[in-house]
Amino acid sequence: MNNRKYSSAGKMAMAAAIFAALVAGANAQSVQDVQNSRNAQKENFEDGPTLQGPHDVPTPDLLNVKGVDRPTPLKDVTIEQRLNSQLPLDATFRDEDGQTVQLGKYFGKRPVVLALVYYDCPMLCTQILNGMVRAAKVMRFTPGKDYDVVAISFDAREGPKEAALKKKIYMKDFGHPETAGGWHFLTGDLASIKRVTDAVGFRYKWDVYTATFAHASAIYVLTPEGKLSKYFYGIEYSPKDMRLGLVEASANKIGTAVDQILLFCYHFDPTTAKYTVFAIDLLRVAGAATILALGGFVFIMLRKDSKQKGIRAA
């Protein structure tokens, strides 16, 4: 009787061991399948994103924007300030009408607001352009007269078709079609794009997991000569700061006397990308105003006293 019990217990133990081995083998196979899938995904993106021509034709990863692991393409995504850096004005692009143009076409007369985006971006680029247009609506400068807006796509797959569509959308949003000559949406090849992004300090990467470009957000104010004057980060841009930035970049050729006074009292902090009150200059203005007021009071009193003496003498 006892032997039968031990025999049954042994059989149960053996069955449990076999079951455990089967489960372990299945788990190991599952892990191997996942690893094989990941390796296959990496191999599929060995040539990186489609950077030229049709979207479904792979091309070499000339900008090294392919990703291997999720954190890898994101660690170098940044914007390095390169104030007073010269933009390559001889770089060639195509405008929204398909015409080949040099970047210098949009410089020489007025300061420029530059946006580095790509037109099919599903998220951040749209917010950058939205914020830029919101600021333009408020700051009361006229594009094409006081400054120009230049948007450059950093996706070399895009062309005039995407640029024209994006311009149409934002001209409608801005609500002043007569300023269309001051808004420029450009596309170009990898070489021209890289020259501009390097000059600005704009670092971006291709994220294979989302099939989008990972990039930071900012717009830039440049002098009429094409030198970087101001960086405005984020997706919301203060109209006051944008206006003062354009006045300063223009070497005071646009704006009013009030703008000149504000520039004297405000200091641009490049770390926060905002104009803040500069206490010393504010005290200087207050001191000058006080001296003028006292001088005016003394002048009036002396003149009044002189008149009274004249009346008495008569």
C-alpha positions as CSV (number, residue, x, y, z in Angstrom):
1,M,0.0,0.0,0.0
2,N,2.8,2.3,1.0
3,N,4.8,1.4,-2.2
4,R,1.8,2.4,-4.3
5,K,1.6,5.7,-2.5
6,Y,5.3,6.5,-3.0
7,S,5.0,5.4,-6.6
8,S,2.1,7.9,-7.1
9,A,3.9,10.7,-5.4
10,G,7.0,10.0,-7.6
11,K,4.9,10.2,-10.7
12,M,3.3,13.5,-9.6
13,A,6.8,15.0,-8.9
14,M,8.0,13.8,-12.3
15,A,5.0,15.3,-14.0
16,A,5.5,18.6,-12.2
17,A,9.2,18.7,-13.2
18,I,8.3,18.0,-16.9
19,F,5.7,20.8,-16.8
20,A,8.1,23.3,-15.3
21,A,10.7,22.4,-18.0
22,L,8.1,23.0,-20.7
23,V,7.2,26.4,-19.3
24,A,10.8,27.4,-19.0
25,G,11.5,26.4,-22.5
26,A,8.5,28.3,-23.8
27,N,9.6,31.5,-21.9
28,A,13.1,31.1,-23.3
29,Q,11.7,30.8,-26.8
30,S,9.5,33.9,-26.2
31,V,12.5,35.9,-25.1
32,Q,14.4,34.8,-28.2
33,D,11.5,35.7,-30.4
34,V,11.4,39.2,-29.0
35,Q,15.2,39.6,-29.4
36,N,15.0,38.4,-33.0
37,S,12.1,40.8,-33.7
38,R,14.2,43.7,-32.3
39,N,17.2,42.7,-34.4
40,A,15.0,42.5,-37.5
41,Q,13.6,46.0,-36.7
42,K,17.1,47.4,-36.5
43,E,18.1,45.7,-39.8
44,N,15.0,47.1,-41.5
45,F,16.2,50.7,-40.5
46,E,19.8,50.1,-41.3
47,D,19.6,52.7,-44.1
48,G,17.8,55.2,-41.9
49,P,14.8,57.2,-42.9
50,T,14.0,58.2,-46.5
51,L,15.9,61.5,-46.8
52,Q,15.5,62.2,-50.5
53,G,12.9,61.5,-53.1
54,P,9.7,59.5,-52.5
55,H,9.0,58.5,-48.9
56,D,9.0,54.8,-49.6
57,V,12.5,54.6,-51.2
58,P,15.3,54.1,-48.6
59,T,18.4,56.2,-48.9
60,P,21.7,56.2,-47.1
61,D,21.7,57.7,-43.6
62,L,23.9,60.7,-44.6
63,L,23.1,62.7,-41.5
64,N,23.5,59.7,-39.1
65,V,20.0,60.2,-37.9
66,K,19.1,56.5,-37.6
67,G,18.4,55.2,-34.1
68,V,19.5,52.0,-32.5
69,D,18.1,52.3,-29.0
70,R,15.3,54.6,-27.8
71,P,17.6,56.9,-25.7
72,T,20.4,57.0,-28.4
73,P,18.8,59.4,-30.9
74,L,17.5,61.7,-28.2
75,K,20.6,62.3,-26.1
76,D,22.1,64.8,-28.7
77,V,18.9,66.6,-29.5
78,T,19.6,70.2,-28.5
79,I,19.9,73.8,-29.6
80,E,23.3,75.3,-28.9
81,Q,23.3,79.1,-28.9
82,R,25.7,80.6,-31.5
83,L,25.0,84.3,-31.2
84,N,26.5,86.4,-34.0
85,S,27.0,83.3,-36.1
86,Q,26.7,83.9,-39.8
87,L,24.1,82.0,-41.8
88,P,25.3,80.6,-45.1
89,L,23.5,83.1,-47.4
90,D,24.8,81.3,-50.5
91,A,23.0,78.1,-49.6
92,T,20.4,77.2,-52.2
93,F,16.8,76.1,-51.5
94,R,13.5,76.0,-53.3
95,D,10.6,78.3,-52.3
96,E,6.9,77.4,-52.1
97,D,6.6,78.1,-55.8
98,G,9.4,75.6,-56.8
99,Q,11.8,78.4,-57.7
100,T,15.5,77.8,-56.8
101,V,16.7,80.6,-54.5
102,Q,19.7,81.5,-52.5
103,L,19.0,82.1,-48.8
104,G,20.6,85.6,-49.1
105,K,17.5,86.7,-51.2
106,Y,15.6,87.2,-47.9
107,F,18.3,89.3,-46.2
108,G,20.0,92.6,-46.7
109,K,17.0,95.0,-46.0
110,R,15.2,93.8,-42.9
111,P,15.7,91.6,-39.9
112,V,14.4,88.0,-40.3
113,V,12.5,85.6,-38.0
114,L,13.7,82.1,-38.8
115,A,11.9,78.8,-38.0
116,L,13.5,75.4,-38.5
117,V,10.7,72.9,-38.8
118,Y,9.4,70.2,-41.1
119,Y,6.1,70.6,-42.7
120,D,4.7,67.0,-42.1
121,C,5.6,67.1,-38.4
122,P,2.6,65.7,-36.5
123,M,3.4,67.6,-33.3
124,L,6.0,70.1,-32.2
125,C,6.6,72.0,-35.5
126,T,3.0,73.0,-35.8
127,Q,3.1,74.4,-32.3
128,I,6.3,76.4,-33.2
129,L,4.6,77.9,-36.2
130,N,1.4,78.6,-34.3
131,G,3.3,80.4,-31.6
132,M,5.2,82.5,-34.1
133,V,2.0,83.5,-35.8
134,R,0.3,84.4,-32.5
135,A,3.2,86.7,-31.7
136,A,3.2,88.3,-35.2
137,K,-0.5,89.1,-34.8
138,V,0.1,91.1,-31.6
139,M,3.4,92.9,-32.1
140,R,2.2,95.3,-34.8
141,F,5.1,95.0,-37.2
142,T,4.3,94.2,-40.9
143,P,6.0,91.1,-42.5
144,G,7.5,92.2,-45.8
145,K,7.9,95.8,-44.6
146,D,9.5,95.7,-41.1
147,Y,10.8,92.1,-41.1
148,D,10.6,88.8,-43.1
149,V,9.6,85.3,-41.9
150,V,11.6,82.4,-43.3
151,A,10.7,78.8,-42.5
152,I,13.1,76.1,-43.6
153,S,12.2,72.4,-43.6
154,F,15.0,70.2,-42.2
155,D,13.4,67.1,-43.8
156,A,15.0,66.8,-47.3
157,R,12.2,64.5,-48.5
158,E,9.8,67.5,-48.5
159,G,9.4,69.8,-51.5
160,P,7.5,72.9,-52.8
161,K,4.1,71.0,-52.5
162,E,4.4,70.7,-48.8
163,A,5.8,74.2,-48.4
164,A,3.0,75.8,-50.4
165,L,0.4,73.9,-48.4
166,K,1.9,75.1,-45.1
167,K,2.2,78.7,-46.3
168,K,-1.5,78.6,-47.3
169,I,-2.5,77.4,-43.9
170,Y,-0.6,80.1,-42.0
171,M,-1.5,82.9,-44.3
172,K,-5.1,82.1,-43.6
173,D,-4.4,82.0,-39.9
174,F,-2.5,85.3,-39.9
175,G,-5.4,87.0,-41.7
176,H,-3.4,89.5,-43.8
177,P,-2.9,88.1,-47.3
178,E,-1.3,91.3,-48.5
179,T,1.7,90.4,-46.4
180,A,2.3,87.1,-48.3
181,G,5.5,88.5,-49.8
182,G,7.0,88.6,-46.4
183,W,6.5,84.9,-45.6
184,H,8.8,82.3,-47.2
185,F,8.6,78.5,-46.8
186,L,11.6,76.8,-48.1
187,T,12.8,73.2,-48.8
188,G,16.2,72.0,-49.8
189,D,18.7,69.1,-50.1
190,L,20.7,67.6,-47.2
191,A,23.8,69.7,-47.9
192,S,22.0,73.1,-47.7
193,I,20.0,72.0,-44.7
194,K,23.0,70.9,-42.8
195,R,24.8,74.2,-43.4
196,V,22.0,76.1,-41.9
197,T,21.4,73.8,-38.9
198,D,25.1,73.8,-38.1
199,A,25.2,77.6,-38.2
200,V,22.2,77.8,-35.9
201,G,23.4,75.0,-33.5
202,F,20.2,73.0,-34.2
203,R,20.7,69.3,-33.4
204,Y,18.0,66.8,-34.3
205,K,17.8,63.0,-34.8
206,W,15.5,60.5,-36.5
207,D,13.6,58.3,-34.0
208,V,12.9,54.9,-35.6
209,Y,10.3,54.0,-32.9
210,T,8.0,56.9,-33.8
211,A,9.1,57.4,-37.4
212,T,9.5,61.2,-36.7
213,F,12.4,63.6,-36.1
214,A,13.2,64.3,-32.5
215,H,14.1,68.0,-32.1
216,A,13.9,71.0,-29.7
217,S,11.7,74.0,-30.3
218,A,12.8,77.6,-30.9
219,I,12.6,80.5,-33.3
220,Y,15.5,82.8,-34.1
221,V,15.9,86.5,-34.9
222,L,18.6,87.5,-37.4
223,T,20.1,90.8,-38.4
224,P,19.6,92.0,-42.0
225,E,23.2,90.7,-42.6
226,G,22.2,87.2,-41.7
227,K,23.8,87.0,-38.2
228,L,22.0,85.3,-35.3
229,S,20.9,87.9,-32.9
230,K,18.3,86.3,-30.6
231,Y,17.0,82.8,-29.7
232,F,13.4,82.4,-28.4
233,Y,12.8,78.9,-27.0
234,G,9.6,77.0,-26.5
235,I,6.3,77.3,-28.4
236,E,5.0,80.5,-26.9
237,Y,6.8,83.7,-27.8
238,S,6.3,87.0,-26.0
239,P,5.2,89.7,-28.5
240,K,7.0,92.3,-26.5
241,D,10.3,90.3,-26.5
242,M,9.9,89.6,-30.2
243,R,9.3,93.2,-31.0
244,L,12.3,94.4,-29.0
245,G,14.4,91.6,-30.5
246,L,13.5,92.8,-34.0
247,V,14.2,96.4,-33.2
248,E,17.6,95.5,-31.8
249,A,18.5,93.3,-34.7
250,S,17.6,96.1,-37.1
251,A,20.0,98.4,-35.4
252,N,17.0,100.6,-34.4
253,K,15.9,101.1,-38.0
254,I,12.4,99.9,-37.2
255,G,10.2,100.7,-34.2
256,T,9.4,103.9,-32.3
257,A,11.0,106.2,-29.7
258,V,9.2,104.2,-27.0
259,D,11.0,101.0,-28.3
260,Q,14.4,102.8,-27.9
261,I,13.6,103.8,-24.3
262,L,12.5,100.2,-23.5
263,L,15.7,98.8,-25.0
264,F,17.6,101.2,-22.8
265,C,15.8,100.0,-19.7
266,Y,15.6,96.3,-20.6
267,H,18.3,93.7,-20.9
268,F,18.0,90.5,-23.0
269,D,19.0,87.4,-20.9
270,P,20.0,84.7,-23.4
271,T,19.6,81.9,-20.7
272,T,15.9,82.7,-20.3
273,A,15.4,84.2,-23.8
274,K,13.5,87.1,-22.3
275,Y,14.0,90.8,-21.9
276,T,14.2,91.8,-18.2
277,V,14.4,95.2,-16.5
278,F,18.0,96.3,-16.3
279,A,18.1,98.1,-12.9
280,I,21.2,100.3,-13.5
281,D,19.8,101.7,-16.8
282,L,16.4,102.2,-15.1
283,L,18.0,104.2,-12.4
284,R,19.8,106.2,-15.0
285,V,16.6,107.0,-16.7
286,A,14.9,107.9,-13.4
287,G,17.9,110.1,-12.5
288,A,17.8,111.9,-15.8
289,A,14.1,112.4,-15.6
290,T,14.5,113.9,-12.0
291,I,17.2,116.3,-13.2
292,L,15.1,117.4,-16.1
293,A,12.1,118.0,-13.8
294,L,14.2,120.0,-11.3
295,G,15.8,122.0,-14.1
296,G,12.5,122.8,-15.6
297,F,11.1,123.9,-12.2
298,V,14.1,126.1,-11.5
299,F,13.8,127.6,-15.0
300,I,10.1,128.4,-14.5
301,M,10.7,129.9,-11.1
302,L,13.5,132.1,-12.4
303,R,11.5,133.3,-15.3
304,K,8.5,134.0,-13.1
305,D,10.7,136.0,-10.7
306,S,12.2,138.0,-13.6
307,K,8.8,139.0,-14.8
308,Q,7.8,140.1,-11.4
309,K,10.9,142.3,-11.1
310,G,10.1,143.8,-14.5
311,I,6.6,144.7,-13.5
312,R,7.9,146.4,-10.3
313,A,10.5,148.4,-12.2
314,A,7.8,149.6,-14.6
